[in-house]
């Protein structure tokens, strides 16, 4: 008589190994990343819900999207490629942008930021293509000088020997 034995160990091992196989796929050409935490103050007060981006002229790094969003304390934990904590080694121009549109709250919506969400908030929930005359004009809450790599005076260097970067920048509102 042949007995069938159930050996759960191979199944458990397969589940354990594949448990790491999710959206955490790291591209093979993604360089090593180092922790970067940037804090932004707007005229001395924490700047919340602002978009932060890092820009470099190094073409081997420039293909990666690097940035984050500030929290209520003005801190932005920088991520690369939208999900990997930290930034590659290099010199970066730091850009920060916070703006509103007429009819939109002064902070970004809690739901994912999409064209539909922004347009829905702008035109009162009526999601439809807008004509050029209907396009909202943004109101900058941070001086637009800080929003472009060509204009921003803010710069950081990320280096392996630094074991991460933690800096604070004090930006200002647009001049009236």
C-alpha positions in Angstrom: 0.0 0.0 0.0 1.3 3.4 -1.1 1.0 6.2 1.5 0.8 9.7 0.3 2.6 12.1 2.6 2.0 15.8 2.5 5.2 17.9 3.0 4.2 21.5 3.5 7.8 22.8 3.9 8.4 23.3 0.1 5.1 25.2 -0.2 5.8 27.3 2.8 9.3 28.1 1.5 7.9 29.0 -1.9 5.4 31.3 -0.3 8.1 32.9 1.8 10.5 33.5 -1.1 7.7 34.8 -3.4 6.4 37.0 -0.7 9.1 39.5 -1.6 8.1 39.4 -5.3 5.8 42.3 -5.4 5.9 46.0 -6.5 9.3 46.2 -4.8 11.0 45.2 -8.0 14.2 47.2 -8.2 15.5 48.0 -11.7 18.9 46.4 -12.3 20.4 49.7 -13.4 19.1 51.7 -10.4 22.2 53.1 -8.7 22.8 52.7 -4.9 20.6 55.1 -2.9 21.3 57.1 0.2 18.9 58.6 2.7 17.8 62.2 2.0 15.5 64.2 4.2 14.8 67.8 3.3 12.9 70.2 5.5 11.2 73.3 4.0 10.1 76.4 5.8 8.0 79.1 4.1 8.9 82.4 5.7 10.0 80.5 8.8 6.9 78.2 9.1 6.8 74.5 8.1 5.7 74.2 4.4 3.3 71.3 4.1 2.0 69.5 0.9 4.7 70.9 -1.3 6.2 68.9 -4.2 10.0 68.5 -4.0 12.2 67.4 -7.0 15.9 66.9 -7.4 17.5 67.6 -10.7 21.0 66.7 -11.9 23.0 67.2 -15.1 24.5 63.7 -14.8 22.7 61.8 -17.5 23.2 58.5 -15.9 21.1 59.7 -13.0 18.8 62.2 -14.8 16.7 59.4 -16.1 15.4 58.6 -12.6 12.6 60.7 -11.1 13.8 61.8 -7.7 11.6 63.7 -5.2 8.9 63.7 -2.5 6.2 65.7 -0.8 6.5 67.6 2.4 4.5 66.6 5.5 2.9 68.9 8.1 6.4 69.5 9.6 7.8 70.5 6.2 9.8 67.3 5.9 10.2 65.5 2.6 11.6 62.0 2.6 13.2 61.7 -0.9 12.4 58.7 -3.0 13.7 57.6 -6.4 11.6 56.0 -9.2 8.5 56.7 -7.1 9.1 54.0 -4.5 12.8 53.5 -3.5 13.9 55.5 -0.4 16.8 57.8 -1.0 18.7 59.4 -3.8 21.7 58.3 -5.8 25.1 60.0 -5.2 25.6 63.2 -7.1 25.0 67.0 -7.0 21.4 68.1 -7.3 19.4 71.3 -7.8 16.5 71.3 -5.3 13.2 72.5 -6.5 10.0 73.0 -4.4 6.6 73.9 -5.8 3.3 74.7 -4.0 0.5 76.3 -5.9 -3.3 76.4 -5.9 -5.9 77.0 -8.6 -9.0 79.0 -8.3 -11.7 77.0 -6.5 -9.2 74.6 -5.1 -8.1 74.2 -1.5 -4.7 75.6 -0.6 -3.4 72.1 0.0 -3.2 69.2 -2.5 -6.1 66.7 -2.3 -5.6 63.6 -0.2 -6.6 61.4 -3.1 -3.9 60.7 -5.8 -3.0 63.8 -7.7 -4.3 63.2 -11.2 -5.4 65.6 -14.0 -9.0 64.4 -13.4 -8.8 65.2 -9.6 -7.3 68.7 -10.2 -9.8 69.5 -13.0 -12.7 68.2 -11.0 -11.8 70.5 -8.1 -11.3 73.4 -10.5 -14.6 73.1 -12.4 -16.7 71.9 -9.4 -16.7 68.2 -10.1 -17.6 68.5 -13.8 -14.8 66.5 -15.4 -14.6 67.6 -19.1 -12.0 69.0 -21.4 -11.4 72.7 -20.8 -11.0 75.3 -23.4 -7.9 77.5 -23.2 -10.1 80.4 -21.9 -11.3 78.1 -19.1 -7.8 76.9 -18.0 -7.1 78.0 -14.4 -4.2 80.2 -13.7 -2.1 78.9 -10.8 -1.5 80.9 -7.7 2.0 80.3 -6.4 2.4 79.9 -2.6 6.2 79.6 -2.9 8.1 82.0 -5.1 8.3 80.4 -8.6 12.1 81.0 -8.5 12.4 77.9 -6.4 10.4 75.7 -8.8 12.9 75.4 -11.7 16.5 74.0 -11.8 17.6 77.1 -13.7 16.2 79.5 -11.0 16.6 77.7 -7.7 19.6 78.6 -5.6 19.2 75.4 -3.5 21.6 72.6 -4.1 22.7 69.5 -2.3 25.3 66.9 -2.7 24.5 63.3 -1.9 27.7 61.2 -1.3 28.1 57.6 0.1 30.6 58.8 2.7 28.0 61.2 4.1 25.6 58.4 5.0 22.6 60.5 4.1 21.6 64.1 3.8 19.4 66.1 6.2 19.1 69.8 5.4 16.6 72.6 6.0 15.8 75.3 3.4 13.8 78.5 4.2 12.0 79.7 1.1 9.7 82.7 0.7 6.3 83.5 -0.8 6.2 85.3 -4.2 7.0 89.0 -4.0 3.9 91.1 -4.5 
